[in-house]
Amino acid sequence: MRLPRRLEYGEEATLVEHLEELRQRLFVCIGAVTAGWIAAFVVHRRVVRLLTDQLPRGHRHLLTLTIGEPFMTSIWLSLYLGFAIASPVVLWQAWSFFIPAVEKTHTRMLRLFVFLATALMVCGMVFGYYVALPAAAKFLTHFDSSVYNIQIQAKPFITFATMVLLAMALVFEMPLFVVGLTRLGVLQTRTLRKNRRLGYFLVACVGVALPGVDPVTTFFETIPLWVLYEGSIWFCVLLDRRSARAREAALQV
């Protein structure tokens, strides 16, 4: 099967042609996720060891309670990782499908958006793996350890670890979310700067709503949100000043 052809800006196409292109792009996305799933399953033992390495010593041998739990846990872990591996392809296919509706002057910006979204996602997962996950694991495994016989079951731990990494990946997308709303005119930079306290409160509510059953995980999810929110405001200020200078230069010409 040939890769779907990307339409040019303003190029006309029938509804059937659009649906055919969408079908082909969905097949490409499914193929990418499937390939990532298979590749992840090949190395799933190494991935499990990487996750358990963030547990305190003495708790790194995971417990399973049913005969099928090791296999199904590895299958779901491979699916999560396979989707993460295929996410750049999925983003690129989505970009290629919607780009004909966007003027060519914005094409470069959208390419930068896809690149930054992928880079921020990777940064968030790295932060979650090296900072948030070890801190949460240490707190939870030592909480009332004199009272409980703490044994870590494989499926709940891997689900918890993947949810923490996913949450951190979403947290690090905050700048793109804020900048996108300001560029679309939904939010004004002046409003963001004026209502900082309300913004910080809403961001804290988002941090509490993210996956995490303990205050340590919530803390490490909320602090980056605050930092990235403040950075997003100043980035929007810089973009507004740049746009103003561009408009002034256009009027002078």
C-alpha positions in Angstrom: 0.0 0.0 0.0 1.3 3.4 -0.9 1.5 6.1 1.7 -1.3 8.7 1.5 -0.6 11.8 -0.6 -0.8 15.1 1.3 -3.1 17.6 -0.3 -1.8 21.1 -1.0 -3.4 24.2 0.5 -6.6 25.1 -1.3 -6.6 21.8 -3.3 -10.1 20.6 -3.8 -11.1 17.1 -3.1 -14.4 15.2 -2.9 -15.8 13.8 0.3 -15.0 10.3 -0.9 -11.4 11.3 -1.5 -11.1 12.8 2.0 -12.5 9.7 3.6 -10.2 7.5 1.6 -7.2 9.6 2.7 -8.4 9.4 6.3 -8.8 5.6 6.0 -5.2 5.3 4.7 -3.8 7.5 7.4 -5.6 5.5 10.1 -4.1 2.3 8.6 -0.6 4.0 8.8 -1.2 4.9 12.5 -2.5 1.4 13.3 0.5 -0.1 11.6 2.9 2.2 13.5 1.3 1.3 16.8 1.4 -2.4 16.0 5.0 -2.2 15.0 5.8 -0.3 18.2 3.8 -2.9 20.2 5.8 -5.8 18.7 9.1 -4.0 19.2 8.2 -3.2 22.8 7.2 -6.8 23.6 10.6 -7.9 22.4 12.3 -5.8 25.0 9.5 -5.8 27.7 11.7 -7.6 30.2 14.2 -4.8 30.1 11.4 -2.2 30.4 10.0 -4.0 33.5 13.5 -4.0 35.0 13.9 -0.3 34.3 10.6 0.4 36.1 11.4 -1.8 39.1 14.9 -0.1 39.4 13.0 2.9 40.7 11.7 0.9 43.6 13.7 0.7 46.9 16.0 -2.3 47.2 14.1 -5.2 48.7 10.9 -4.4 46.7 12.1 -5.0 43.2 10.8 -8.5 42.7 7.2 -8.1 41.7 4.5 -10.4 42.9 1.9 -12.1 40.7 -1.2 -13.8 42.0 -2.7 -15.5 38.9 -1.3 -17.8 36.3 -2.0 -15.3 33.4 -1.0 -12.1 35.2 2.7 -12.1 34.0 1.6 -12.5 30.3 -1.2 -10.0 30.4 0.8 -7.5 32.3 3.6 -7.7 29.7 1.0 -7.4 26.9 -0.5 -4.2 28.3 2.9 -2.7 29.1 4.1 -3.3 25.5 0.9 -1.7 24.2 1.5 1.5 26.3 5.1 1.6 25.2 4.2 0.8 21.6 1.8 3.8 21.5 4.5 6.1 22.9 7.0 4.9 20.3 4.4 5.4 17.5 3.2 8.8 18.8 5.5 10.9 16.4 4.0 9.0 13.5 0.5 9.5 14.8 1.1 13.2 15.2 2.6 13.5 11.8 -0.3 11.8 10.1 -2.8 14.0 12.0 -0.7 17.1 10.9 -0.6 15.9 7.2 -4.4 15.4 7.2 -5.3 18.8 8.6 -2.6 20.9 7.0 -4.4 21.5 3.7 -6.9 23.7 5.6 -4.1 25.9 7.0 -2.4 28.7 5.0 1.2 28.0 4.0 2.4 30.8 6.2 1.4 28.7 9.2 2.8 25.5 8.0 6.2 26.1 9.6 4.6 26.9 12.9 2.6 23.6 12.8 5.7 21.6 12.0 7.4 23.3 15.0 4.3 22.4 17.1 4.6 18.7 16.2 8.3 18.7 17.0 7.9 20.6 20.3 5.0 18.4 21.4 7.1 15.3 20.9 10.1 16.8 22.6 8.1 18.0 25.6 6.5 14.6 25.9 9.9 12.9 26.1 11.1 15.5 28.6 8.1 14.9 30.8 8.5 11.1 30.7 12.2 11.5 31.6 11.3 13.8 34.5 8.7 11.3 35.7 11.1 8.4 35.5 14.0 10.0 37.3 12.2 12.3 39.7 8.5 11.7 40.3 8.4 7.9 40.2 11.3 7.2 42.5 10.1 9.7 45.1 6.5 8.3 45.0 7.8 4.7 45.2 10.0 5.5 48.2 7.3 7.3 50.0 4.6 4.6 49.4 6.8 1.6 50.2 8.0 3.1 53.5 4.7 4.4 54.6 3.7 2.5 57.8 6.2 -0.3 56.9 6.3 -1.4 60.5 2.6 -2.2 60.4 2.2 -3.7 56.9 3.9 -6.5 55.1 4.4 -4.5 51.8 4.6 -6.7 48.7 4.3 -5.1 45.3 2.0 -6.7 42.8 3.1 -6.6 39.2 0.0 -5.3 37.4 -0.9 -2.5 39.9 2.7 -1.2 40.1 3.2 -1.2 36.3 -0.2 0.5 35.8 0.8 3.1 38.5 4.2 3.7 36.9 2.8 4.1 33.4 0.1 6.5 34.6 2.7 8.6 36.4 4.9 8.8 33.3 1.8 9.6 31.1 0.7 12.3 33.6 4.2 13.9 33.5 4.1 13.8 29.7 0.8 15.7 29.7 2.1 18.1 32.3 5.0 19.1 30.1 2.5 19.9 27.2 1.2 22.9 29.3 3.2 25.6 27.3 1.8 24.4 24.0 -1.7 24.4 25.4 -1.5 27.9 26.8 0.3 29.3 23.7 -2.3 27.7 21.5 -5.2 29.3 23.3 -3.6 32.7 23.2 -2.8 32.4 19.4 -6.4 31.4 18.8 -7.6 34.4 20.7 -9.4 32.4 23.4 -7.1 33.8 26.1 -5.3 37.1 26.2 -1.8 37.5 27.6 -2.9 40.5 29.6 -5.6 38.4 31.3 -3.1 35.6 32.1 -0.7 38.1 33.8 -3.5 39.9 35.6 -5.1 36.7 37.0 -2.0 34.8 38.0 -3.4 33.7 41.3 -6.5 32.2 39.8 -4.4 30.5 37.2 -2.1 29.0 39.8 -5.2 27.7 41.7 -6.7 26.1 38.5 -3.3 24.6 37.7 -3.1 23.2 41.3 -6.6 21.6 40.8 -5.3 20.0 37.5 -2.3 18.6 39.4 -4.6 17.1 42.1 -6.8 15.6 39.4 -3.9 13.9 37.6 -3.1 10.2 38.4 -1.5 9.8 41.8 -2.8 8.4 45.1 -0.2 10.1 47.4 0.9 13.6 48.2 4.4 13.1 46.9 3.2 12.2 43.3 0.7 15.1 43.4 3.5 17.5 44.5 5.9 16.4 41.7 3.0 16.8 39.2 1.9 20.2 40.4 5.3 22.0 40.8 6.2 21.5 37.1 2.7 22.7 36.1 3.3 25.9 38.0 6.7 26.4 36.5 5.6 25.7 33.0 2.5 27.9 33.4 4.6 30.8 34.4 7.0 30.1 31.6 4.1 29.9 29.2 2.9 33.4 30.2 6.3 35.0 29.5 6.6 33.1 26.2 3.2 34.4 25.1 4.4 37.9 26.1 7.4 37.5 23.8 5.2 36.3 21.0 2.9 39.3 21.4 5.8 41.7 21.3 7.2 40.0 18.2 3.8 40.1 16.5 3.5 43.8 17.4 6.9 44.6 15.9 5.9 42.7 12.7 2.7 44.7 12.4 4.6 48.0 12.8 7.1 47.0 10.2 4.3 46.0 7.8 2.6 49.4 8.3 5.8 51.3 7.7 6.3 49.5 4.4 
